[in-house]
């Protein structure tokens, strides 16, 4: 990433339906093919100054699998796994995917690849914000 590169991001509140309540989370979207160093991710997480920031590595446009790599950072270090950033990032990206595909009912299944291992996700598109996940790693 060059100094002039721009990354899309969103901040959201996890575990609440009310703005400015719940657990805040920043999600930074990393376009497919872009690489950020650990130092760059740590610097960005420090700048947000939230308990956690996730880095969502976009999948290739031609990929049909709902599988993403996600890195989780605190202001001081990377974490292999954390619940609130995993749930928040999953609700964000799976909700957006369901809207983009016009899915209004049923269940979407997906996977996150975290430093701790794979996390299987199940998103109920009929109830925005509901997510079930199973960590398949030895945590």
Secondary structure, DSSP 8 states (H G I E B T S, - for coil): --TT---EEEEEEES-SSTT-SEEEEEEEE-TT----HHHHHHHHHHHTSS-EEEEE---TT--S-EEEEEEE-SS-EES--HHHHHHHHHHHHHHHHHHHT--SSEEEEEEEETTEEEEEEEETTSTT-EEEEE-S--
